Amino acid sequence: MVKSNARAQAVVILQRTLYHQQSLVELRSIIKAQSEAAFIQSLCYGVLRYYWQLAEITQRLIKKIPKEKEVYLLILVGLFDLIYMQTPSYAAVSEAVIATKYLKKVYAKNLVNAVLRNFDRNRETLIAKANETEESLVNHPQWLIDLIKQSWPHFWQAILQANNEQAPMSLRINQQKITRDDYLQLLEKENILGTKDLCSLQGIILIKAQEVQALPGFDKGYFFVQDGAAQLAANLLPAKKEMKVLDACAAPGGKTSHLLECEPTLQLTAIDCNKERVERIYENLKRLQLTAKIITADILNIESWWGGGQYDRILIDAPCSSTGVIRRHPDIKHLRKPGDIKELAKTQLLILKKLWPLLKVEGLLLYATCSILPEENYKVIEEFLAKEQSAKEILIQATWGHACSVGRQILPGESNMDGFYYCLLQKIASK
């Protein structure tokens, strides 16, 4: 990692994301200058969010793109700084030039200086010309633009626009500790403004994002940071006292903890295959003072974790393309590839088929994804229902989202929520 320089550190992180397929979440820990962590994160998220426009502008400014990826990415960082960060022009250019030293690319300082100054002199024309291409205008890869158009012909423009907006910070209030109204009063005493999430019974949307650990009651487990759409799961899967519940693909424990907040007596098993993310489940449940049986295992290898006995409730938060949470994770636009969708759909259907026998007759299974693509959502459920005679859909009655052939779909930004899909199934006795 380079020595402490915000723009140089942003370049290193961007290089790992764009060329080595590492997510921004994984890379947060390598930031050296913690005092500038928020600024570095803004640069990284911004460049990934507006990458196609920045790349198009760069191509119009340079006849030959630099072979050194660090130099190319530093130019993108400089352009983002000039266009979106409201940094004074002289400062943005000067800081980018200084960053060449920290990246050990001093030979490129004149190039970086010339490119950024040239842009600054002709910014309006260059932006307008760049936006003549669709990828640059909406800042998504063409394959994803086409897929969203095909999936949501009447909403695709709103989806792409929402994906490029910064999502609000949402909290789920731990009803075992404090009421939502009382927590709003705590926030007001700290001069922090928040409003009730109208779609979630326990949700609060903060007007301005805050440092999580500085919020009142963090150590006491008063809240969990979670988007309003994800908060719907626990209320869609009603569980009664001492019911046996399985939360599949459970990390980092947001829905696990919410189910337990709604009914602490549940015999809940939370499973995930990622050891590091499973640690997050332990940490979150400890802070919220909740208890569950936590297992690190491949959910499809049932023999390795199942101790026998069927479940009253099963939550499948299926691995997916995450196309509904791009506004929170713009690196998804770069990490996801066209061929992923078909393979994910196969995995999703397989998980459904494998876990269905573990559900009791009259039991409920909630299928959820943070995808907006039909191939991962209602088409998976349609295929499952066509072959599984013991399964029937329980219609979700709600004011949020869009009714699909089966289940409901929330699109990004609607009611201040991320894109999510839900379908509730019940097992019926075989004829």
N, C-alpha and C positions, 0 to 999 in steps of 0.2 A: 504494500500500500504506500502511496506517495505521502510525503510529509504534509503537515497541516496546511491545506489551501482548499477552500470550499469548492471552487470550480474544478480544480485538478482532481479532487476526490470524486466529484460528480462524474467526471469523465471515466474514471476507473470503474465506478459502479455501472455506468451505462455500457461500457465495453463488455462487462461480464453478463449483463442482461441481453444485449443485442447479439453478441457473438458467441456466448457460452451458455445461453439459455438458463440463466439463474434468475430467480424471481427477486423483486425488490425487497420483499419481506425477508428473504434469506440473507440479503446483503446489508441490512440495516446495522448489523453488529460490527461491520468493518469500518464504520465511520470513526475517524480518529478525533476530529474536532467536534466534540459533543456540544460545545457552545454554539456551533453553527449547524447542528444536525438538522434543524427545521429548514434552514435555507438550502442545505445540500439536498434534502428530500424534495423540496419544491422544485429545484432545478431538474432533478432526475425524473420526477413525475411529469413535469411540464414538457421536457424534451420527448419523453415517450408518448405523451398525449398528443403533441403537435408535430410528431416526427416527420410526417409526410409533407407537410407544408414547409418545414425547416429544410428538409432535404431537397425539395424542389427549388427553393430560393438559392440554396448553396450551388446547385447545378447551374443556375443562371449566372452566378457570380464567378465560378471557377471553370475554366475550360477542362481541366483534368483533376478529378477528385484525388486528394492526397492518399497515397498507399498506406501511410501510417494512420491507423484507425484513431489513435489518440488525437491527432491533429484535426481530423475530420469531425470527431465528436466535440472537440473544444469549440470549433466553429458553430456547431449546432447549439451548444450551450450559450455561446455569445449571442447568437441570434435570438434565442428564447429570452435571454436576459434583456435584450434591447426591445423586443416586441411586447412581452407579457409581464415582465417583472417591474416595469416602470423605473428601472435603474437609469440614472442620467447617462447619456450617451458616452461622455468622456470616461465615466467610471466603468461602465460595462466593457468598453474596448480596452481600457488600461488593465483591468483585472484579468481579462482573457489573455492578454499579452504576458502578464506576470505569471500566469498559470503554466505557460510553456516551460518556464524554468523548473517548476516543481515536477512536471512531467518528463523532464530531461529532453525537451524538444525545442531548445532555444533557437535552433536554426530556422524554426517555423514562425518566429515572432513577427517578422515582417509580413508574411503571408496572412496570418491571423489579423494583424492590424489593418492591412489593406482591404481584406474582404469585409470586415465588420464596418469599417469607415465607408466603404463603397455602398454597402447596404443602407447605412444610416442616411446617406445623401439621397438615395433613391427608393426609400422604403415603400412608399405608397404604390409606385409603379411595379416594383418587384413583387409585393404581396398580391396585387391584383392579377399579375401575369401568372404567378404560381397557382392561384386559386382557379385558374381556368381548367385545371385537371381535377377530376372528381376526388381522387385520393387526397390531394392537397386541401381541397375545399372542406371535406368532412373528416379528414384525418383518421382514416381507417384503411386497412389493406383492401384491395379491390375484391378479393375472394369473399371477404366478410361483408362488404357492402352489398355485393350481389346476393349473398345468402340471406341477409336481413331483409332486403327488398322482396325476395321470393317468399320469405316466411311471414312478413308483416307489410304487405303492399300499401296499406293505408296509414301505417304508423312508422315506416322506416326512417323518415327524416327526423321525427321527434326522438326516436331511439338513438340515432347517431348524435344528435345534438346533446341529449342527456348524457351520453357516454363521455362527452368532452367537458362536462361540468363537474365541479367539485361537489362531492356528496356531503350532506350535513352530518354532524356528529349526533348519533342517537344513543340513548341510554335505555336500558330495561331495568325498572326498579324492582328490587327484591322484596316482594310482598311479605316475606317472612320476617323482614326487618323493619320496614317502614312503608307507609302508603305513598302513592304517587303525589297526592296533594301536599303531604307533609314534606316530601323531598323537594318539591317546587318551592316551598317556603324556605328551605335551607339554602337553595340556590339563590333565591332573592336576597337573603341576608348577606350573601357573598357577592352581590351585584352581578350575578350570572343569570342571563335571561334564557328561559326555556319555555316551550309550549307542549301541551299534551299531544301525543301522536293519536290522531283520531281513528286510526285503524287498529291500534294495539292497546290492550287494556292496561298494560304496565309501561308503556313507552313515553319517553320525553325526547323532544328534538331541541337541541341547543341552538340558539341563534348564532353563536360563534363557537368554534371548536376550542376546547380547553385542554390543558395538560391533565391527563387522566388521573394521575396519582394526587394531583392537587385539588380534585373535586371533593366536596364534603362527603365523609362516610366511606371513602375508598377502602381503608383498612378494616372497616366494620362490615364490609360486604353489602353495602346499601344498594349497589347497582352493578350492572354489567354493560359494557359497551357493545351494542348490537343493533344492526339496522332493523327498522320496523318490520320489513318483510320477513326476516328470519324470526322475529318475535311471534309471528302468527302460528308457528308450528305447534307449540305446546297447547294452545287453545283449540287448534283443529283436531288434536289427538287427545280427547278428554280421558283422563285416567283416574280411577277411584282408589281409595285407600288400599295399600298393601298389594296392589296389582303387580304382576311380573311384567317388566317392560324391557325391551331391547332397543338401544340406540346404536344403530349400525353406522360406521364411518363418522364417529362422534367428535373427533378433535376439531377445534380446541375446547369443546365442552359448552358452547353457548346454549344449544338446545337441550343438552343433558341437564344443565343447571336450571334451566327454565322449567322443565318438567318437574324437577324436584322442588322448586319454589312453589309450584302450583299444588303439589302433593308430596310432602317430605317422606311419607311412609312407603313410597314405591320401592319395590325390589328391582332396582334399575341396574342393568348391565350396559356399560359403554365400551364399545370396541373400535379400535382404529389400528391400522397397520404401521403408521409412522411413529417410531419410538419418541422422537423429539416432540412431535405434536401431542402425543399421549401425555408427556410431562406437563403440557399446558392444561390438560384436563385436571390433573392432580392439583396444580397450582390454583386454578380458577375455583374448583370445588372447595379447596381449603380456605380461600379468602371469603367465599360466600357461605362457609360453614355448612356445607352439604356433603352427603355421603352416597357413594355409588360403588359398584364393583367395576373396576377398570381393567381392561385386558388389551394387551398389545398382540394383535393377531391379524391374519388375512381373513376378512369376513367370509370369503368364499371357501376357505378350508375349515368347514364347520366342525369336523372331528377334532381339530386342534384346540377349540375353545368351548364348545357346547357341552354342558354338563347334564343334559337331558331335561325334559319338561318343556311344555309349550308356553308361549308368552301371550298375555292378554292384549298387549299393545306392542307394535313394532314401528319404529321410525327409521326410514331409509333416506338419509340425506346423501343422495348418490353422488359419486365422483362425476364431474361434468366439465363442460367447456368454460364455465364461469362467465359466459357472455352477458349475464345479467348484472355483473358487478364490475364492469370495466371502468365505470366512473371512479371507483375506489382503487382499482388496480389496473392502471393503463398499460402495464407490461403484458397483460393478457393479449392485447392486440398484436404483440410481437411473439409471444411464446406459443400461442395456439396456432396450429397448422390445419389446412383444409382436410387432410386425411384423419385428423383426430376425432371428428364428430361421429363417423361411422363406427370406429372402434369403441368410443365411449358408450354409444347406444347399445352395442353388444354386451359390454360389461354391465350396464344398468339393467338390462333384461335378465342377464344371468344372475345378478344379485337378487332380483325379485323372485325368480324361479327357485333359487336356493333357500331363501329365507321363508318363503310362503308355507312350507310344511311345518315350520316352527311356530306358526300362529294358531291359537285355539279357534275352534268353531265359535262364531259370533264375535271373535276378536277383530280389532281394527289395525290396519297398516296404513301409515301415511308416507307417501312417496313424495320426495321434495328434491328440487335442484335449484341452483342459482343460474340456470341457463334460460335463454329466451327462444331456443331453437326447438321447433316441433319434433325433430328427429330424436331428441333426448327426452321429450316430455310426453305429450299425449299420444304420439305414435308408439312409444315404448309401451304405454299402458294399453293402448288398443291391441297391440300384438299379444300382450300378456293375457288380457281378458278373452281374446278370441280362442285361446287354448286352455285356459284354466276355468273350468265350469264351477268351481267352488268359490270364485271371486265375483263380487259385485261392487259397483261404484256407489258410494254414499255422496250424494250431491252436496257440494259446499255452497251454502247460502251466504252470500257476502255482497257488500257494496263495492269492494275493491276488486281490481283486476278484470280480466276478460274470461267469459265462459268459453271453454274449448269443447271439443267433442266429448272429452272426459277431462275433469279437473279444471283448474283456473290458473290463468297466467297473469302475473303482474309485469308490466314493462318498466324499464328503468326510468326513474324520475316521477312516476305516477304516485300521487299522495306522498311525495318525498321519500319513496321507498326504492330499494334496489329491485332488479328484475328477478322474479322468483316464480317457480311453478309448484303447485300442490295438487295432489289427487289422493282422496281418502277411499280406501278399499275395505270391505268387510268379508270375512270368510263365512260362507253359508254351508250347511250340511249337504253333503253329496247326495244326489238323488239315487 
